[in-house]
Amino acid sequence: MTSPAPQDLVITQATLADWPVISGWAADEGWNPGLSDGPAFFAQDPEGFFLGRIDGEPVSAVSVVNYGTDYAFLGCYLVRPDLRGRGHGITTWKTALAHAGNRTVGLDGVVAQQDNYRQSGFELAYRTIRFAGTAPAAEPPAGVRPAGPADLAAVTAYDSACHPADRPRFLAEWLTAPGHRTVVRHDGDRLTGYAVIRPARDGLRVGPLFADGADDARALFAALTAESAGAQVAVDVPEPNAAAVALAEAAGLTPSFETARMYTGPVRPYATERVFGVTTLELG
C-alpha cells in the first residue's frame, strides 16, 4: 500500500467544532488539556487553528494564534501517530506559520522537538517545568476572594503586564469558562495578583498564577487548592522564577513534564518575576 504523501494533504482553518479532535490528540500525548479550553482559545484568534486532512480525515494540526500586530504563539503541533514521519506535520506547520506574518512567534516546545524548532529559527528563552501532585489542604487565606465582573478591567490590565501581548478577548472567556474558578488579591485598592484553576482531562490545572510576589502567589494558590484538597493538580512553572519553583515544591508537587519557551525574535518586556504559573502551553 502506498503511504499518503504530503501533496495529498489538504490544509484548512479549523473551527471550534474541530477542537475535540485536536484536544483528543493532545490528551493522548499526555498534555492534559482543559475541558473548556476551546472557546477561549478560539476567542483570541478564530482564524489561528489549522487541520491537515487526507481524504477528509484529520491527520495533523497546528495553531498560530495572533496577539495584536507584533506577537503570535504557536501550539497544538500534532500528527496522528500512525501517519508520522511522512511530512504532514511540517507541511501543516509551514502553512500555519504564515498566518503570523512578520510577528515574533513564541512556543513551548517539548524536549523531543526542541532541536527541530531551533532549525526553524526559534531560540531558547527559558525552561518551563510542570509540577504535579495532590492539592494540599489549606485554610482559605485572608485577602483573596473570587473574581467578579467588576474585576475584569483590573485583571486584564494586570495580565497585560505579565504577558508579551494584550489578550482581552481570551481573558473575557478564560476567566468565566465552565468549571474555571478565578481568584484575586488586593492591597487596598491595588490588585496584587490573580489566578485561575480549571478542570482538565486528568485532575485540575492552575494557570495563570500571576502575583506581585511570593506571599501573594502563595495566598492565591492556597485559595484555589482550599476547595480542591486531595485532587490531582498541576501548574506550569517558569524555571528562572526561583520563588515559583519553591512555592510548587512547598506544596508537595513534583516535576512531571518540561518544555522550553522559545521565540523567533524579541518580545515586549513584561514582568517575568510575577509569572508563578504559565496560563497554558498552547497559547502562552
N, C-alpha and C positions, 0 to 999 in steps of 0.2 A: 504494500500500500504506500502511495506517495504522501509524504507529510505536507500539510498546508504550508505554503511559502509566504513570506511577508507581503508579497504583492497580492495575495488572496485576502489580505486583511482590509476590512472596511472600518475606518475610524470616524466616529461621530461624537458630538457632545452628548454626555449622559444627562439624564433628567433625574429628578428626585425619585421617580418610580424605579430607576435602576439601582438606587442606593442599597437595597437589600442584597443584591449580587456583590457589589463592591465590599460592603461591610462583612458579608459572609466569608469572602476570601480573606479579609483582614483577620477575622476571628480564627480562621483555620491556621493562620501564621502565628497565632498567639499574641496578636497586638491588642486584643481585648477592647474592641470599640464600644463606645457608649450606646445605650439603647435608643437614645433620642438625638444622636448627633446630626443626622441627615438634614433636617430642616434648617438648623443653624448654619451648617456648612454651606448649603446652597443659598442661604440668605445673603452671605457675603459676596458670592460671585456665582450666579446660576449658570454662567457660561464656562466655568472653570473646571468642569469634570468631563473626562473623556473615556470612552469604551472602544476597544477594538473587537470586531466581530468577524467570524468566519461562517459563512452560510447562515447568518443571522444569530449565531450563538456567541455570547460574550466569552472572550478569551483573555483580554488584557484590560488594564485600567491605569490611568494616571490622573491626578488632579494638579492644576496650576491655578491657584486662587489669587486673583489680583487684589491688592490693597492700594487704593489711590493710584498715583502716576509713577511712583518710584520703587515699589516693593511688591513682590509676589512670593508665594510659598508653594513648594511642590510636595505632594504627598500621594498616598494611595497607589504607589508604584507596585503593581501586582500583575502576575501572569498565572493563568490556570496551570497547576503543576504538571499535567500531562502534556502541555504544549510549550514547555520552557526550552530554552536553548535553540530557538528557531527564528529569532529575530523579531518576534511580535512585540516584545516589551520595548526594545529600543526604538522601533518604528512608532509605537504609540507615544513614547517619551518625546521624540522629536516633534511630533505633531502638537502635543500638548504644550511643550515648552515655548513654541512660537506664540502662544496666547499671552505670554508675559511681555512680549515686545522688548523694549530696552530696559525694563525694570531689573533691579538686583533681585535675584531669586535665592530664597533660603530653603533648606530642607533639614530634616532629622533623619540621618541615614543609618540603617542597620550596619553592623560590623562587616557583614559579607559583601556589601555593596560600596563601601567607602572608597576603595581604590578606583572603581568604575566612576564614581562621582567626581573624584579628583581629575580623571581624564576628561571629564565633561566641563571642567572649569570651576568646580566647587572647591573652596578652601576651608579647612577646619577652623572653627571659632572656639568650640569647647565641647566637652562630652556631657551628655545627659544620662543620669542613672535612674532607672525605675526602682524605687523602693516599694516593697510589698510585704504584707503580713496581716495580722489580725488587728483590727481597730482597737486601740486601748480604751478602757473605761476612763471617763473623765467627768468631772463636775462642770456643768455649763459655766464658763468664765464670765466675770463681770465685764461690762463694756462692749459686749458683742451681741448683736441682735440680727434677726432675719432682715434681709433687704426687702424694700417695698418699692412701688412705682416711683415714689418721690426721690429715691436714691439713684435713679438711672443716670441722671446728668452727672452727678459727682463720681459715680463708679466709672462711667465712660471716660471722663477726664483723667481719673486716676489710672485707668487701664492704658490710656494713650502714653502716659509717662513711663510705662513698664513694658512697652511693646514697640517693635520697629516701625509700626504704622498704626494709624487710627482704624478702628473697626466697629463703628456704631451699629451697623446692620447686623453683624454677627452677634454682638452683645445683647441686642434687644431680644433675640431669640434664645441665646445661651442661658441668660440669667433666669428665664422663666419656663424653659422647656419641661415637658412632663418628667417628673422624678428628680429634677435638678433642685438643689437647695443652695441658696446664696446667702452668705452672712457678711456683715460689715462691722468695722470697728472704728470708733471715733475718739478723738481727743478734743473735747469741747465740740466746736462746730466743724472741726477738720477731720476728714476721712483719713485714717492711717492704715487702711488695708481692706481687702475683700477676698473672699474665697468661695469656690463652688465645689460641691460634691454631686456626683451623678451615678446612676446605676449603669453597670456595664455587663458584658456577657458573663464575666466572672468577677462577681463582687462589685465594689464601688471604686470610682476614680475621683481623685481630688485634682482640680485644675480649672482655672488658675488658683494659685495661692500667692497673692501679691501683698506685701506688707512693708511698712517703713523700716521695721527692724525685727529682731528675733522674738522679742516679747509679744509684739502684735501678731506675728506669724504663729507662735505657739497658742495664743488665745483663739485665733481663728480656726486653727487645726483642731483644737480641743472642742470648740463649739460644734464643728462638723462631726467629730467622732463620738461626742457625748450621746448622740441619738443612734449611733451605729456600732456600739461596742460589741465585739465578738464577730463582726462581719469581716470579710476579706476586703482590704483597702489597698490602693496603690497610688503613688504620686511620683511624677517625673521631675527629678531634681537636677538643676544645672550644677555640675561638679565644682566649678570655681566658687560657688557660694558656700563657703565652709559652714556658715551658720545654718543654712538649709539642710546640708548633709547631717549636721549634728542634730537638728530637730527630728529628722526622719529616723536616725539611729536611736535617739532617746525614746521615740515612740515604739521601739521594738521592731521596726521594719528593716528588711534586709534587701540588698541588691538582687534583682531578678532579671534585668534586661538592660542593655545600654544602646545608645545611639550617639551620633555626632551631629551637632549643629554645624552646618556648612553654608557658606554664601558664595555667590559668584562675584560679588563686589561689595562696596561699602553700604552700610545701613545707617539710618539716622541714629544719633546717640539716644540711649534710653537707660533707665535706672536698673541695670542688671542686678545690683545689690538688693533690690526689692523683690526679685523673682525667686521665691522659695519653692514654687511648683509651676511647671510649664502648663499652659492651657491644654493643648493636645499636640501629639506628634504629627498629626495630619495637616493642621493649619497653623502651627506655631504657637 
